[in-house]
Amino acid sequence: MRDVTIAKSEFIADEKAITKIQDFQEDAELFRYCTLPQILKYVECFTGPNIMAVHTMLINKPPDPGKMSSRHPMHQDLHYFPFRPADLIVAAWTAMERVDRSNGCLVVLPGTHKGSLKQHDYPEWEGGVNKMYHGVRDYDANQPRVHLEMEKGDTVFFHPLLIHGSGANQTQGFRKAISCHFASADCHYIDVKGTSQENIEREVLEIARKKYGVTVPITLKDTWMIRGRLVKGERINL
Ligand SMILES: O=C(O)CCC(=O)C(=O)O
């Protein structure tokens, strides 16, 4: 993924324009992160013994190009997932260097994982918003927030309903983190038609058609089934 502001500016070498590498499940070295016993030991407490890596990301938050486009709007990861139950899904996010408010650490609204899935849309940011960076439409901006300042190698595990985002990177360096969403293979797919997730379904299928040239009819479920990879136990539903 390229940062919206950087992609529109003059030539910038790829490694500086790339904000995120997603879906690295076929890359042996990066995927090793998702199989580390130090990570799976905690993941298993949430998912149980049959563990799927469902979504992988290496996030390379660039120095903000001046438009605040390096921010990540407050969102719930469950908005992107067409499977349930939410309590059997967990994110692991590991800092690859020290992260703090200056380079755009994660920001979370504690306790929001006990709420429900909210409507998400593109925020109306003057400087533009990165593709697929949907944000919670209404949340109480005055509720307490916690900035997760972390050292290199620190890992946070969080629930897919937790409202979180990250700030702008005000430094000159690239803020790197690696992350994987895990789900129990016992989770089941849901039909998102008629729910708040219809907008993300439309967008994902449009990207599959336009960007990857998929011409046969596919469903949101298909896009998840081909990316998911078993890391432990037995592949049941997902
Ligand atoms: O690493 C970040 O800045 C936020 C990542 C995140 O929340 C996401 O991609 O869902």
The ligand as a Tripos MOL2 file, in Angstrom:
@<TRIPOS>MOLECULE
LIG
   10     9     1     0     0
SMALL
NO_CHARGES

@<TRIPOS>ATOM
      1 O1          0.2070    0.3180   12.9270 O.co2     1 LIG1
      2 C1         -0.6180    1.2120   12.8760 C.2       1 LIG1
      3 O2         -0.3010    2.3760   12.7850 O.co2     1 LIG1
      4 C2         -2.0930    0.8980   12.9570 C.3       1 LIG1
      5 C3         -2.3830   -0.3710   12.3010 C.3       1 LIG1
      6 C4         -3.8110   -0.7540   12.3940 C.2       1 LIG1
      7 O3         -4.4880   -0.4650   13.3310 O.2       1 LIG1
      8 C5         -4.4030   -1.5030   11.3040 C.2       1 LIG1
      9 O4         -3.8060   -1.5980   10.2200 O.co2     1 LIG1
     10 O5         -5.5300   -1.9990   11.5030 O.co2     1 LIG1
@<TRIPOS>BOND
     1     1     2 2
     2     2     3 1
     3     2     4 1
     4     4     5 1
     5     5     6 1
     6     6     7 2
     7     6     8 1
     8     8     9 2
     9     8    10 1
@<TRIPOS>SUBSTRUCTURE
     1 LIG1         1 GROUP 0 **** ****
